Amino acid sequence: MTADTQIPASAADADAEAWGELLAGSYREIGERAMRDLPIYNDALGVEAVGFRWFNGTTIGIMVTPWFMNVVMPASAIARDTSGPSLRIRFPAGDIEFTLSEVGQMGLIASCSLFSPMFQFADMVTARATAEATLAELMLPADSEEAVRRREPATSPIDRRNFLRGVLTERCG
């Protein structure tokens, strides 16, 4: 499907969710067949398609597995003009580099690694929340007020008097 193809938003998002679920099924099979016994497999996690939606003429979402978390999209439509193993895709937050690969019956996909291995996640709730927050950031224009506010350090200025009185160390201790 090309970027200029018009599909009603609800139908396009439903198609995107369905594609994400098919991809998750492929990764579940890969997990059972080839990954479960490897040292990078986090038994506390499962395979889940998170936030799949229609974006700029294609499907985009985040795949969470016990061994990686990636931003993924089908590459068949967007990779026609690409001869190399990677491509850059423009998102509201900026350009992201994707690697092209084949995944079983899904065919060619584009993926951008976020985490691998996945041992920093104790459970699926945390992994899912991280995936959702990452996708939200990806779709947030880099120069928007919200993006600038979110990316500012969450620190408050140090009050010299309180610092000298030990108030700062009391809050930290």
PyMOL commands that set and color helices and strands:
alter all, ss='L'
color gray80, all
select helices_A, chain A and resi 9-35+104-106+124-138+145-151+160-165+167-172
alter helices_A, ss='H'
color red, helices_A
select strands_A, chain A and resi 48-55+58-64+69-74+86-91+94-103+107-115
alter strands_A, ss='S'
color yellow, strands_A
deselect
rebuild
show_as cartoon
